[in-house]
Every structure is written in structure tokens, then in C-alpha cells.
Amino acid sequence: MSAYPKSYNPFDDDGEDEGAPSTPWKEARDLPDGSGAPADKQQYLRQEVMRRAEATAASTNRSLSLMYESEKVGIASSEELVRQRGVLERTEKMVDKMDQDLKTSQKHINSIKSMFGGFVNYFKSKPAETPLEQNVTLAPQPNSRLTEAISTSKEQEAQYQASHPILRKLNDSDCVSGGASSAESNEAYPKNPHLRSYHQKIDNNLDELSVGLGRLKNIALGMQTEIEEQDDIIDRLTTKVDKLDVNIKSTERKVRQL
């Protein structure tokens, strides 16, 4: 068994003979391997902190891009809901017009069946007809919450283009520059200008994420309200179609009896 301790440096004796101060022995596990390894542990920790700050800033940039991408998908889905509402409203108007025409047909059938019925119908006032716009496409009117959410999100389209993971060109010098922003003293940030720039970038991204998630929430709530209103339209339309089907069958029986 060796008489020297594990941390003993055999070259310390030579250094003492030459009058140079002895240096503490560093074990291999204390420092990273490679040609670019730092000279001491303190420098290694500084580099590690900078690396972590840079990675966090890049992660918030990616999260911001994904948030804008999700917002774009939400806008597209909301616009599709608005288009679907227009289709439902036009279909309901067509069903109402068909029901009105069917009532007119039933009146003529009754006139044909009997002379007395025709005489009565001649003096009977005509039913009020609801005018139907021809070749006029009315814009659907979604709920106000969804309209406001779409309008607010579309205002951020320029920021989405700037933050898209493919279109965005991040300038690394902006994150580590020591310009006018570094001249502003802020006790909440580190004194190192490079590290302070990263922290400021992270805070700005988090603030923007918070606002963006609020917009996504408004889009989701607006879509929920719109879907509930369209469910009511579908239920009302289903009832009208069932009633119209019964009236059509009744009219067909009357026509066959002529």
C-alpha cells in the first residue's frame, strides 16, 4: 500500500525546491475533458451558467414560435366555424322557403278539390310571405367573443411572421450585445452584461408567451360559444326538416287523391 495520500502531487516537491508556490491537485472528475476545458472550476461554472442561459433563451424562442403557430391554427379553425355558420343559416332559410312554398301548394290543391274550397280561398287573404333574398350572400354573424378574439389575434400576424421557426433569423449579437440596453442598471439582473442580456431576453419571451396564451384562451372560449350556438341552429333546423318531411308526404297523398 502506498505511503502517499490519494491527492498527493509528486511534482510539488520540485516546485518547492525551485521556490515556486505549490498548487492544489485537481482530480479528473472535477473538470470536463477536452482541449477546450477551462483552467479552473470557477471558470467552468461561469461557462456552464452562460450555456444554460443561452439554452433557456433558445427554448423560450421555440416556445414562442409554437405559441404563434397554435394561434394561427386557432384563427383558421375559428374562420372555418364562421363559414360553417353561414352554411347553416342559408340552409335554414332555404328550408323556411320550402315550407312557405309547400303551404302555397296545399292551398292550390284545396282549391282544385272543391269548388266551395276554391270560392273560399278566393276571398281568403293570402298568407304573409317572407321575402327571400335572391343572389344575395349575407355575411354570417358569429358571436361577439369569437369575432373579437379573431380580430385581436390577427393583429399579431406580423409578430407571428417574425417569430416563425423557419422565417425568423435570430441575431445572436442582439442577445449578447452590450449596447444601450446594457447601460441601463437593473438590480434584478446579473452584473455580467452577456448574462443580463440573456435574462432580459428570457423575461421578454415569457411576457409575450403570457399575453399570447391569453389570446389563445379567448379564441378557445369564443369557439366554444360559437359551437354551442351552432348546435342550437342544428337542433332548430332538424325540427324544421322533420316537420317539412311530414308536410311533403301529406301533400303527396292529397295530390294522389285528385
PyMOL commands that set and color helices and strands:
alter all, ss='L'
color gray80, all
select helices_A, chain A and resi 12-17+28-30+41-113+115-123+144-154+157-163+172-176+180-183+193-256
alter helices_A, ss='H'
color red, helices_A
deselect
rebuild
show_as cartoon
